[in-house]
Amino acid sequence: MAPLATYYGCEYLYLCMFADSGFSGYRIRFYDCIFVDLGGVNYPLGGKWNDRVTSYVNNQSPGTVGRAYNWNGSSFVQLFATEALDWNGNIGIGWNYNDMIDGVRAC
């Protein structure tokens, strides 16, 4: 896999998350190395981005780790980490994380 390429609609250097399986539906992307609480990010159809992610592409620079978190009622708990280049077209299959992501850290 060549660097600088776009994979499944996710540009190089970004961690992208999609509302639907198969890298479809609305997309949110992350570049900066900060934690983002998705409960504070507006979803295009109303509401917030938390609990809406079904697929992702980690197209950051090789070896960069993105992390996804769930809010358990008192703190954010890591669900999984993904090292670039990586993708999953449906995090509900096998992982059972569909619509559970509440926070993201791109690196």
Backbone atoms as SQL, in Angstrom:
CREATE TABLE atoms (id INTEGER PRIMARY KEY, chain TEXT, resi INTEGER, resn TEXT, atom TEXT, x REAL, y REAL, z REAL);
INSERT INTO atoms VALUES
  (1, 'A', 1, 'MET', 'N', 0.836, -1.171, 0.000),
  (2, 'A', 1, 'MET', 'CA', 0.000, 0.000, 0.000),
  (3, 'A', 1, 'MET', 'C', 0.883, 1.239, 0.000),
  (4, 'A', 2, 'ALA', 'N', 0.667, 2.076, -0.939),
  (5, 'A', 2, 'ALA', 'CA', 1.518, 3.247, -1.113),
  (6, 'A', 2, 'ALA', 'C', 1.079, 4.393, -0.210),
  (7, 'A', 3, 'PRO', 'N', 2.038, 5.088, 0.413),
  (8, 'A', 3, 'PRO', 'CA', 1.673, 6.286, 1.169),
  (9, 'A', 3, 'PRO', 'C', 1.195, 7.384, 0.224),
  (10, 'A', 4, 'LEU', 'N', 0.605, 8.393, 0.757),
  (11, 'A', 4, 'LEU', 'CA', 0.080, 9.546, 0.027),
  (12, 'A', 4, 'LEU', 'C', -1.182, 9.235, -0.767),
  (13, 'A', 5, 'ALA', 'N', -1.691, 8.033, -0.667),
  (14, 'A', 5, 'ALA', 'CA', -2.900, 7.654, -1.388),
  (15, 'A', 5, 'ALA', 'C', -4.137, 7.888, -0.526),
  (16, 'A', 6, 'THR', 'N', -5.284, 7.950, -1.182),
  (17, 'A', 6, 'THR', 'CA', -6.565, 8.024, -0.495),
  (18, 'A', 6, 'THR', 'C', -7.151, 6.613, -0.465),
  (19, 'A', 7, 'TYR', 'N', -7.569, 6.157, 0.713),
  (20, 'A', 7, 'TYR', 'CA', -8.171, 4.834, 0.861),
  (21, 'A', 7, 'TYR', 'C', -9.606, 4.993, 1.342),
  (22, 'A', 8, 'TYR', 'N', -10.520, 4.408, 0.610),
  (23, 'A', 8, 'TYR', 'CA', -11.940, 4.414, 0.979),
  (24, 'A', 8, 'TYR', 'C', -12.426, 5.818, 1.343),
  (25, 'A', 9, 'GLY', 'N', -11.983, 6.802, 0.588),
  (26, 'A', 9, 'GLY', 'CA', -12.431, 8.171, 0.812),
  (27, 'A', 9, 'GLY', 'C', -11.721, 8.906, 1.928),
  (28, 'A', 10, 'CYS', 'N', -10.652, 8.339, 2.443),
  (29, 'A', 10, 'CYS', 'CA', -9.897, 8.968, 3.531),
  (30, 'A', 10, 'CYS', 'C', -8.519, 9.387, 3.016),
  (31, 'A', 11, 'GLU', 'N', -8.264, 10.681, 3.035),
  (32, 'A', 11, 'GLU', 'CA', -7.025, 11.229, 2.527),
  (33, 'A', 11, 'GLU', 'C', -5.838, 10.863, 3.428),
  (34, 'A', 12, 'TYR', 'N', -4.648, 10.855, 2.813),
  (35, 'A', 12, 'TYR', 'CA', -3.416, 10.577, 3.545),
  (36, 'A', 12, 'TYR', 'C', -3.255, 11.565, 4.700),
  (37, 'A', 13, 'LEU', 'N', -2.816, 11.074, 5.837),
  (38, 'A', 13, 'LEU', 'CA', -2.555, 11.781, 7.093),
  (39, 'A', 13, 'LEU', 'C', -3.797, 11.960, 7.956),
  (40, 'A', 14, 'TYR', 'N', -4.924, 11.359, 7.564),
  (41, 'A', 14, 'TYR', 'CA', -6.144, 11.492, 8.355),
  (42, 'A', 14, 'TYR', 'C', -6.603, 10.156, 8.931),
  (43, 'A', 15, 'LEU', 'N', -7.281, 10.242, 10.052),
  (44, 'A', 15, 'LEU', 'CA', -8.049, 9.143, 10.625),
  (45, 'A', 15, 'LEU', 'C', -9.501, 9.496, 10.336),
  (46, 'A', 16, 'CYS', 'N', -10.183, 8.655, 9.567),
  (47, 'A', 16, 'CYS', 'CA', -11.558, 8.937, 9.165),
  (48, 'A', 16, 'CYS', 'C', -12.508, 7.924, 9.789),
  (49, 'A', 17, 'MET', 'N', -13.667, 8.399, 10.208),
  (50, 'A', 17, 'MET', 'CA', -14.702, 7.525, 10.742),
  (51, 'A', 17, 'MET', 'C', -15.992, 7.813, 9.994),
  (52, 'A', 18, 'PHE', 'N', -16.732, 6.738, 9.737),
  (53, 'A', 18, 'PHE', 'CA', -17.933, 6.816, 8.914),
  (54, 'A', 18, 'PHE', 'C', -19.150, 6.344, 9.707),
  (55, 'A', 19, 'ALA', 'N', -20.279, 6.960, 9.436),
  (56, 'A', 19, 'ALA', 'CA', -21.504, 6.621, 10.149),
  (57, 'A', 19, 'ALA', 'C', -22.043, 5.250, 9.763),
  (58, 'A', 20, 'ASP', 'N', -21.756, 4.808, 8.540),
  (59, 'A', 20, 'ASP', 'CA', -22.320, 3.551, 8.057),
  (60, 'A', 20, 'ASP', 'C', -21.216, 2.542, 7.733),
  (61, 'A', 21, 'SER', 'N', -21.612, 1.311, 7.557),
  (62, 'A', 21, 'SER', 'CA', -20.653, 0.272, 7.206),
  (63, 'A', 21, 'SER', 'C', -20.151, 0.493, 5.782),
  (64, 'A', 22, 'GLY', 'N', -19.029, -0.142, 5.477),
  (65, 'A', 22, 'GLY', 'CA', -18.480, -0.047, 4.134),
  (66, 'A', 22, 'GLY', 'C', -17.949, 1.327, 3.792),
  (67, 'A', 23, 'PHE', 'N', -17.542, 2.102, 4.819),
  (68, 'A', 23, 'PHE', 'CA', -16.953, 3.428, 4.601),
  (69, 'A', 23, 'PHE', 'C', -17.922, 4.346, 3.869),
  (70, 'A', 24, 'SER', 'N', -19.168, 4.313, 4.298),
  (71, 'A', 24, 'SER', 'CA', -20.201, 5.116, 3.654),
  (72, 'A', 24, 'SER', 'C', -20.958, 5.941, 4.684),
  (73, 'A', 25, 'GLY', 'N', -21.877, 6.728, 4.202),
  (74, 'A', 25, 'GLY', 'CA', -22.608, 7.626, 5.081),
  (75, 'A', 25, 'GLY', 'C', -21.762, 8.850, 5.389),
  (76, 'A', 26, 'TYR', 'N', -22.159, 9.587, 6.390),
  (77, 'A', 26, 'TYR', 'CA', -21.406, 10.778, 6.761),
  (78, 'A', 26, 'TYR', 'C', -20.043, 10.386, 7.299),
  (79, 'A', 27, 'ARG', 'N', -19.063, 11.281, 7.066),
  (80, 'A', 27, 'ARG', 'CA', -17.683, 11.032, 7.471),
  (81, 'A', 27, 'ARG', 'C', -17.203, 12.167, 8.366),
  (82, 'A', 28, 'ILE', 'N', -16.426, 11.791, 9.361),
  (83, 'A', 28, 'ILE', 'CA', -15.723, 12.763, 10.183),
  (84, 'A', 28, 'ILE', 'C', -14.252, 12.374, 10.131),
  (85, 'A', 29, 'ARG', 'N', -13.369, 13.366, 10.045),
  (86, 'A', 29, 'ARG', 'CA', -11.952, 13.034, 9.941),
  (87, 'A', 29, 'ARG', 'C', -11.141, 13.824, 10.962),
  (88, 'A', 30, 'PHE', 'N', -10.023, 13.226, 11.335),
  (89, 'A', 30, 'PHE', 'CA', -9.170, 13.776, 12.380),
  (90, 'A', 30, 'PHE', 'C', -7.737, 13.856, 11.879),
  (91, 'A', 31, 'TYR', 'N', -7.070, 14.950, 12.208),
  (92, 'A', 31, 'TYR', 'CA', -5.686, 15.165, 11.806),
  (93, 'A', 31, 'TYR', 'C', -4.813, 15.517, 13.013),
  (94, 'A', 32, 'ASP', 'N', -5.296, 16.448, 13.834),
  (95, 'A', 32, 'ASP', 'CA', -4.523, 16.920, 14.973),
  (96, 'A', 32, 'ASP', 'C', -4.396, 15.864, 16.057),
  (97, 'A', 33, 'CYS', 'N', -3.273, 15.895, 16.730),
  (98, 'A', 33, 'CYS', 'CA', -2.979, 14.925, 17.791),
  (99, 'A', 33, 'CYS', 'C', -3.589, 15.408, 19.107),
  (100, 'A', 34, 'ILE', 'N', -4.918, 15.347, 19.171),
  (101, 'A', 34, 'ILE', 'CA', -5.650, 15.753, 20.369),
  (102, 'A', 34, 'ILE', 'C', -6.800, 14.773, 20.596),
  (103, 'A', 35, 'PHE', 'N', -7.292, 14.749, 21.812),
  (104, 'A', 35, 'PHE', 'CA', -8.482, 13.958, 22.113),
  (105, 'A', 35, 'PHE', 'C', -9.707, 14.766, 21.719),
  (106, 'A', 36, 'VAL', 'N', -10.662, 14.128, 21.042),
  (107, 'A', 36, 'VAL', 'CA', -11.900, 14.790, 20.639),
  (108, 'A', 36, 'VAL', 'C', -13.080, 14.035, 21.252),
  (109, 'A', 37, 'ASP', 'N', -13.867, 14.741, 22.046),
  (110, 'A', 37, 'ASP', 'CA', -15.100, 14.198, 22.606),
  (111, 'A', 37, 'ASP', 'C', -16.178, 14.357, 21.540),
  (112, 'A', 38, 'LEU', 'N', -16.622, 13.256, 20.956),
  (113, 'A', 38, 'LEU', 'CA', -17.607, 13.318, 19.874),
  (114, 'A', 38, 'LEU', 'C', -18.970, 13.828, 20.339),
  (115, 'A', 39, 'GLY', 'N', -19.190, 13.827, 21.636),
  (116, 'A', 39, 'GLY', 'CA', -20.418, 14.389, 22.186),
  (117, 'A', 39, 'GLY', 'C', -20.499, 15.897, 22.027),
  (118, 'A', 40, 'GLY', 'N', -19.395, 16.513, 21.620),
  (119, 'A', 40, 'GLY', 'CA', -19.365, 17.946, 21.389),
  (120, 'A', 40, 'GLY', 'C', -19.272, 18.325, 19.921),
  (121, 'A', 41, 'VAL', 'N', -19.361, 17.320, 19.023),
  (122, 'A', 41, 'VAL', 'CA', -19.225, 17.568, 17.587),
  (123, 'A', 41, 'VAL', 'C', -20.579, 17.337, 16.915),
  (124, 'A', 42, 'ASN', 'N', -21.071, 18.344, 16.221),
  (125, 'A', 42, 'ASN', 'CA', -22.385, 18.260, 15.578),
  (126, 'A', 42, 'ASN', 'C', -22.412, 17.226, 14.455),
  (127, 'A', 43, 'TYR', 'N', -23.470, 16.427, 14.428),
  (128, 'A', 43, 'TYR', 'CA', -23.720, 15.464, 13.361),
  (129, 'A', 43, 'TYR', 'C', -24.564, 16.174, 12.294),
  (130, 'A', 44, 'PRO', 'N', -24.310, 15.930, 11.006),
  (131, 'A', 44, 'PRO', 'CA', -25.024, 16.665, 9.942),
  (132, 'A', 44, 'PRO', 'C', -26.548, 16.604, 10.011),
  (133, 'A', 45, 'LEU', 'N', -27.121, 15.526, 10.530),
  (134, 'A', 45, 'LEU', 'CA', -28.582, 15.400, 10.578),
  (135, 'A', 45, 'LEU', 'C', -29.178, 15.807, 11.924),
  (136, 'A', 46, 'GLY', 'N', -28.365, 16.426, 12.771),
  (137, 'A', 46, 'GLY', 'CA', -28.803, 16.803, 14.106),
  (138, 'A', 46, 'GLY', 'C', -28.202, 15.888, 15.148),
  (139, 'A', 47, 'GLY', 'N', -28.172, 16.337, 16.350),
  (140, 'A', 47, 'GLY', 'CA', -27.530, 15.584, 17.415),
  (141, 'A', 47, 'GLY', 'C', -26.016, 15.696, 17.316),
  (142, 'A', 48, 'LYS', 'N', -25.329, 14.771, 17.930),
  (143, 'A', 48, 'LYS', 'CA', -23.873, 14.782, 17.977),
  (144, 'A', 48, 'LYS', 'C', -23.311, 13.508, 17.343),
  (145, 'A', 49, 'TRP', 'N', -21.978, 13.475, 17.150),
  (146, 'A', 49, 'TRP', 'CA', -21.317, 12.344, 16.508),
  (147, 'A', 49, 'TRP', 'C', -21.137, 11.142, 17.431),
  (148, 'A', 50, 'ASN', 'N', -21.253, 11.324, 18.733),
  (149, 'A', 50, 'ASN', 'CA', -21.047, 10.177, 19.627),
  (150, 'A', 50, 'ASN', 'C', -22.074, 9.086, 19.346),
  (151, 'A', 51, 'ASP', 'N', -21.615, 7.842, 19.443),
  (152, 'A', 51, 'ASP', 'CA', -22.457, 6.654, 19.229),
  (153, 'A', 51, 'ASP', 'C', -23.022, 6.557, 17.809),
  (154, 'A', 52, 'ARG', 'N', -22.232, 6.985, 16.799),
  (155, 'A', 52, 'ARG', 'CA', -22.703, 6.927, 15.410),
  (156, 'A', 52, 'ARG', 'C', -21.721, 6.233, 14.462),
  (157, 'A', 53, 'VAL', 'N', -20.540, 5.862, 14.918),
  (158, 'A', 53, 'VAL', 'CA', -19.497, 5.340, 14.020),
  (159, 'A', 53, 'VAL', 'C', -19.658, 3.843, 13.795),
  (160, 'A', 54, 'THR', 'N', -19.561, 3.432, 12.513),
  (161, 'A', 54, 'THR', 'CA', -19.658, 2.020, 12.153),
  (162, 'A', 54, 'THR', 'C', -18.430, 1.523, 11.395),
  (163, 'A', 55, 'SER', 'N', -17.696, 2.403, 10.717),
  (164, 'A', 55, 'SER', 'CA', -16.487, 1.975, 10.005),
  (165, 'A', 55, 'SER', 'C', -15.427, 3.072, 10.107),
  (166, 'A', 56, 'TYR', 'N', -14.173, 2.700, 9.870),
  (167, 'A', 56, 'TYR', 'CA', -13.087, 3.678, 9.954),
  (168, 'A', 56, 'TYR', 'C', -11.961, 3.322, 8.994),
  (169, 'A', 57, 'VAL', 'N', -11.148, 4.334, 8.689),
  (170, 'A', 57, 'VAL', 'CA', -9.898, 4.172, 7.949),
  (171, 'A', 57, 'VAL', 'C', -8.840, 4.974, 8.691),
  (172, 'A', 58, 'ASN', 'N', -7.748, 4.329, 9.055),
  (173, 'A', 58, 'ASN', 'CA', -6.608, 5.035, 9.633),
  (174, 'A', 58, 'ASN', 'C', -5.573, 5.182, 8.526),
  (175, 'A', 59, 'ASN', 'N', -5.563, 6.343, 7.882),
  (176, 'A', 59, 'ASN', 'CA', -4.646, 6.621, 6.777),
  (177, 'A', 59, 'ASN', 'C', -3.630, 7.688, 7.195),
  (178, 'A', 60, 'GLN', 'N', -3.264, 7.669, 8.470),
  (179, 'A', 60, 'GLN', 'CA', -2.240, 8.578, 8.971),
  (180, 'A', 60, 'GLN', 'C', -0.872, 8.095, 8.493),
  (181, 'A', 61, 'SER', 'N', 0.178, 8.789, 8.847),
  (182, 'A', 61, 'SER', 'CA', 1.513, 8.353, 8.443),
  (183, 'A', 61, 'SER', 'C', 1.787, 6.975, 9.032),
  (184, 'A', 62, 'PRO', 'N', 2.574, 6.149, 8.335),
  (185, 'A', 62, 'PRO', 'CA', 2.802, 4.762, 8.771),
  (186, 'A', 62, 'PRO', 'C', 3.223, 4.668, 10.240),
  (187, 'A', 63, 'GLY', 'N', 2.552, 3.774, 10.956),
  (188, 'A', 63, 'GLY', 'CA', 2.860, 3.536, 12.357),
  (189, 'A', 63, 'GLY', 'C', 2.124, 4.416, 13.341),
  (190, 'A', 64, 'THR', 'N', 1.444, 5.462, 12.860),
  (191, 'A', 64, 'THR', 'CA', 0.707, 6.348, 13.760),
  (192, 'A', 64, 'THR', 'C', -0.519, 5.609, 14.290),
  (193, 'A', 65, 'VAL', 'N', -0.744, 5.727, 15.584),
  (194, 'A', 65, 'VAL', 'CA', -1.821, 4.995, 16.238),
  (195, 'A', 65, 'VAL', 'C', -2.994, 5.928, 16.540),
  (196, 'A', 66, 'GLY', 'N', -4.167, 5.550, 16.080),
  (197, 'A', 66, 'GLY', 'CA', -5.397, 6.234, 16.442),
  (198, 'A', 66, 'GLY', 'C', -6.122, 5.399, 17.486),
  (199, 'A', 67, 'ARG', 'N', -6.869, 6.050, 18.348),
  (200, 'A', 67, 'ARG', 'CA', -7.572, 5.342, 19.426),
  (201, 'A', 67, 'ARG', 'C', -9.037, 5.768, 19.480),
  (202, 'A', 68, 'ALA', 'N', -9.894, 4.809, 19.766),
  (203, 'A', 68, 'ALA', 'CA', -11.329, 5.063, 19.902),
  (204, 'A', 68, 'ALA', 'C', -11.752, 4.736, 21.327),
  (205, 'A', 69, 'TYR', 'N', -12.615, 5.562, 21.885),
  (206, 'A', 69, 'TYR', 'CA', -13.024, 5.449, 23.286),
  (207, 'A', 69, 'TYR', 'C', -14.535, 5.427, 23.424),
  (208, 'A', 70, 'ASN', 'N', -14.983, 4.812, 24.494),
  (209, 'A', 70, 'ASN', 'CA', -16.392, 4.790, 24.872),
  (210, 'A', 70, 'ASN', 'C', -16.526, 5.472, 26.228),
  (211, 'A', 71, 'TRP', 'N', -17.577, 6.235, 26.398),
  (212, 'A', 71, 'TRP', 'CA', -17.880, 6.860, 27.685),
  (213, 'A', 71, 'TRP', 'C', -18.679, 5.863, 28.506),
  (214, 'A', 72, 'ASN', 'N', -18.172, 5.476, 29.679),
  (215, 'A', 72, 'ASN', 'CA', -18.853, 4.463, 30.491),
  (216, 'A', 72, 'ASN', 'C', -19.734, 5.066, 31.579),
  (217, 'A', 73, 'GLY', 'N', -19.955, 6.364, 31.532),
  (218, 'A', 73, 'GLY', 'CA', -20.778, 7.038, 32.532),
  (219, 'A', 73, 'GLY', 'C', -19.961, 7.874, 33.491),
  (220, 'A', 74, 'SER', 'N', -18.661, 7.561, 33.602),
  (221, 'A', 74, 'SER', 'CA', -17.801, 8.350, 34.485),
  (222, 'A', 74, 'SER', 'C', -16.438, 8.664, 33.867),
  (223, 'A', 75, 'SER', 'N', -16.054, 7.938, 32.826),
  (224, 'A', 75, 'SER', 'CA', -14.764, 8.192, 32.177),
  (225, 'A', 75, 'SER', 'C', -14.754, 7.577, 30.775),
  (226, 'A', 76, 'PHE', 'N', -13.788, 8.001, 29.972),
  (227, 'A', 76, 'PHE', 'CA', -13.592, 7.427, 28.647),
  (228, 'A', 76, 'PHE', 'C', -12.711, 6.186, 28.770),
  (229, 'A', 77, 'VAL', 'N', -13.156, 5.090, 28.173),
  (230, 'A', 77, 'VAL', 'CA', -12.439, 3.824, 28.210),
  (231, 'A', 77, 'VAL', 'C', -12.074, 3.446, 26.776),
  (232, 'A', 78, 'GLN', 'N', -10.811, 3.104, 26.555),
  (233, 'A', 78, 'GLN', 'CA', -10.388, 2.759, 25.200),
  (234, 'A', 78, 'GLN', 'C', -11.060, 1.485, 24.723),
  (235, 'A', 79, 'LEU', 'N', -11.661, 1.551, 23.527),
  (236, 'A', 79, 'LEU', 'CA', -12.248, 0.376, 22.890),
  (237, 'A', 79, 'LEU', 'C', -11.211, -0.353, 22.051),
  (238, 'A', 80, 'PHE', 'N', -10.474, 0.414, 21.240),
  (239, 'A', 80, 'PHE', 'CA', -9.449, -0.187, 20.395),
  (240, 'A', 80, 'PHE', 'C', -8.452, 0.870, 19.941),
  (241, 'A', 81, 'ALA', 'N', -7.297, 0.384, 19.494),
  (242, 'A', 81, 'ALA', 'CA', -6.268, 1.216, 18.880),
  (243, 'A', 81, 'ALA', 'C', -6.026, 0.674, 17.483),
  (244, 'A', 82, 'THR', 'N', -5.710, 1.553, 16.551),
  (245, 'A', 82, 'THR', 'CA', -5.486, 1.166, 15.170),
  (246, 'A', 82, 'THR', 'C', -4.211, 1.827, 14.664),
  (247, 'A', 83, 'GLU', 'N', -3.277, 1.035, 14.177),
  (248, 'A', 83, 'GLU', 'CA', -2.019, 1.557, 13.658),
  (249, 'A', 83, 'GLU', 'C', -2.118, 1.717, 12.142),
  (250, 'A', 84, 'ALA', 'N', -1.755, 2.902, 11.651),
  (251, 'A', 84, 'ALA', 'CA', -1.829, 3.174, 10.206),
  (252, 'A', 84, 'ALA', 'C', -0.857, 2.281, 9.442),
  (253, 'A', 85, 'LEU', 'N', -1.240, 1.852, 8.339),
  (254, 'A', 85, 'LEU', 'CA', -2.453, 1.952, 7.567),
  (255, 'A', 85, 'LEU', 'C', -3.375, 0.795, 7.963),
  (256, 'A', 86, 'ASP', 'N', -4.627, 1.119, 8.299),
  (257, 'A', 86, 'ASP', 'CA', -5.569, 0.108, 8.758),
  (258, 'A', 86, 'ASP', 'C', -6.991, 0.596, 8.476),
  (259, 'A', 87, 'TRP', 'N', -7.914, -0.349, 8.336),
  (260, 'A', 87, 'TRP', 'CA', -9.320, 0.011, 8.157),
  (261, 'A', 87, 'TRP', 'C', -10.194, -1.150, 8.599),
  (262, 'A', 88, 'ASN', 'N', -11.452, -0.812, 8.895),
  (263, 'A', 88, 'ASN', 'CA', -12.446, -1.822, 9.239),
  (264, 'A', 88, 'ASN', 'C', -13.780, -1.325, 8.703),
  (265, 'A', 89, 'GLY', 'N', -14.382, -2.103, 7.826),
  (266, 'A', 89, 'GLY', 'CA', -15.632, -1.703, 7.180),
  (267, 'A', 89, 'GLY', 'C', -16.874, -1.888, 8.027),
  (268, 'A', 90, 'ASN', 'N', -16.747, -2.571, 9.180),
  (269, 'A', 90, 'ASN', 'CA', -17.898, -2.729, 10.073),
  (270, 'A', 90, 'ASN', 'C', -17.395, -3.160, 11.445),
  (271, 'A', 91, 'ILE', 'N', -17.279, -2.217, 12.364),
  (272, 'A', 91, 'ILE', 'CA', -16.753, -2.518, 13.700),
  (273, 'A', 91, 'ILE', 'C', -17.781, -3.220, 14.580),
  (274, 'A', 92, 'GLY', 'N', -18.957, -3.444, 14.045),
  (275, 'A', 92, 'GLY', 'CA', -19.971, -4.206, 14.767),
  (276, 'A', 92, 'GLY', 'C', -19.781, -5.707, 14.616),
  (277, 'A', 93, 'ILE', 'N', -19.148, -6.115, 13.522),
  (278, 'A', 93, 'ILE', 'CA', -18.923, -7.545, 13.275),
  (279, 'A', 93, 'ILE', 'C', -17.633, -7.976, 13.962),
  (280, 'A', 94, 'GLY', 'N', -17.739, -8.910, 14.852),
  (281, 'A', 94, 'GLY', 'CA', -16.571, -9.413, 15.560),
  (282, 'A', 94, 'GLY', 'C', -16.192, -8.579, 16.773),
  (283, 'A', 95, 'TRP', 'N', -16.148, -7.278, 16.621),
  (284, 'A', 95, 'TRP', 'CA', -15.739, -6.391, 17.721),
  (285, 'A', 95, 'TRP', 'C', -16.915, -5.952, 18.580),
  (286, 'A', 96, 'ASN', 'N', -18.092, -5.876, 18.027),
  (287, 'A', 96, 'ASN', 'CA', -19.295, -5.399, 18.733),
  (288, 'A', 96, 'ASN', 'C', -19.158, -3.957, 19.222),
  (289, 'A', 97, 'TYR', 'N', -18.508, -3.099, 18.419),
  (290, 'A', 97, 'TYR', 'CA', -18.322, -1.698, 18.788),
  (291, 'A', 97, 'TYR', 'C', -19.174, -0.746, 17.957),
  (292, 'A', 98, 'ASN', 'N', -20.112, -1.261, 17.188),
  (293, 'A', 98, 'ASN', 'CA', -20.940, -0.404, 16.357),
  (294, 'A', 98, 'ASN', 'C', -21.675, 0.616, 17.214),
  (295, 'A', 99, 'ASP', 'N', -21.623, 1.864, 16.796),
  (296, 'A', 99, 'ASP', 'CA', -22.318, 2.970, 17.479),
  (297, 'A', 99, 'ASP', 'C', -21.947, 3.079, 18.950),
  (298, 'A', 100, 'MET', 'N', -20.688, 2.815, 19.289),
  (299, 'A', 100, 'MET', 'CA', -20.223, 2.931, 20.672),
  (300, 'A', 100, 'MET', 'C', -19.146, 3.988, 20.861),
  (301, 'A', 101, 'ILE', 'N', -18.571, 4.502, 19.795),
  (302, 'A', 101, 'ILE', 'CA', -17.429, 5.425, 19.927),
  (303, 'A', 101, 'ILE', 'C', -17.918, 6.806, 20.365),
  (304, 'A', 102, 'ASP', 'N', -17.343, 7.265, 21.467),
  (305, 'A', 102, 'ASP', 'CA', -17.684, 8.567, 22.031),
  (306, 'A', 102, 'ASP', 'C', -16.516, 9.544, 22.020),
  (307, 'A', 103, 'GLY', 'N', -15.306, 9.026, 21.814),
  (308, 'A', 103, 'GLY', 'CA', -14.128, 9.867, 21.800),
  (309, 'A', 103, 'GLY', 'C', -13.070, 9.295, 20.889),
  (310, 'A', 104, 'VAL', 'N', -12.223, 10.170, 20.327),
  (311, 'A', 104, 'VAL', 'CA', -11.185, 9.752, 19.378),
  (312, 'A', 104, 'VAL', 'C', -9.912, 10.541, 19.649),
  (313, 'A', 105, 'ARG', 'N', -8.789, 9.852, 19.526),
  (314, 'A', 105, 'ARG', 'CA', -7.475, 10.507, 19.540),
  (315, 'A', 105, 'ARG', 'C', -6.746, 10.026, 18.300),
  (316, 'A', 106, 'ALA', 'N', -6.379, 10.961, 17.429),
  (317, 'A', 106, 'ALA', 'CA', -5.789, 10.600, 16.147),
  (318, 'A', 106, 'ALA', 'C', -4.362, 10.065, 16.278),
  (319, 'A', 107, 'CYS', 'N', -3.639, 10.398, 17.311),
  (320, 'A', 107, 'CYS', 'CA', -2.278, 9.874, 17.472),
  (321, 'A', 107, 'CYS', 'C', -1.893, 9.833, 18.932);
